[in-house]
Amino acid sequence: MNDKVDIQVFRRRLSVEMEGLTQLEINALAQKVHEKMTEISEENNKLADSSLLAILAALHFAAELEQERRKSAMEQNILERKLEAMAQPLRAALTHVDAS
């Protein structure tokens, strides 16, 4: 079990516990969220509700995560195709040796 970490995000203080993350990592994530909420707030000066800012920040991070997942899946697919292309001549050579 991890210890609770006190953080401040967009003028709000809270104590959080996140499995598998160090205090330093949690603070770094809190800082990223704070920065994103501040950025959104500055771009939308009429938007003062921190809950809405948090939702918009979460949507931004979710979109970023989805883009990274798609990129990773595409890279995985490319690697699998390259491996298959490399494996075909090896299979053919082994089949030829077995037939001899």
Secondary structure, DSSP 8 states (H G I E B T S, - for coil): ----EEEEETTEEEEE--TT--HHHHHHHHHHHHHHHHHHHHH-TT---HHHHHHHHHHHHHHHHHHHHHHHHHHHHHHHHHHHHHHHHHHHHHHHHHH-
